């Protein structure tokens, strides 16, 4: 009886002492063996790059949209919607040159023709 209780007591003392160090150490070893910190670092770098690209695109898109809106007349508050719509339809008609659609090269060429060009377009 006394010997079994003594073994149990010492086992409890050993487990209590090693658990706070052993479990985190085991987890650290497992995480390092699967290279989790490297994977996490790469994911953060990729996410940061993606957000920078999205921000860059948003800024450029706003600048181009503002130039097109100013050309069409969307930037002035006193223009009537019908005037803006007709001007936009005229732009599309000129840009497509009678075709049903437009490709990127023709769009960029047309924007350049009407004076909407620069580093944010090309």
Secondary structure, 3 states (H helix, E strand, C coil): CHHHHHHHHHHHHHHHHHHHHHHHHHHHHHHHHCCHHHHHHHHHHHHHHHHHHHHHHHHHHHHHHHHHHHHHCCCCCCCCHHHHHHHHHHHHHHHHCCCCCCCHHHHHHHHHHCCCCCCCCC
